[in-house]
């Protein structure tokens, strides 16, 4: 698999995690729910990567998340890819 580029970005679905009084605790990342487990993880290495903006946008819209585009090798390394 090649690295993401400006012309061929990868996409991650993420959201902010809050406590009970609206204090931001950190970010969570969407992971594929293959075994009926949690679909949000705080671990970047477990985040699902999308090659299609349309697919990432469908997931983000359904789960109230946001789409982040990865366009460089360094951004891919942030997600251990």
Beta strands, then each sheet from edge to edge (+ up, - down):
strand 1: 10-18
strand 2: 24-30
strand 3: 40-41
strand 4: 66-70
sheet 1: 3+ 2- 1+ 4-
end
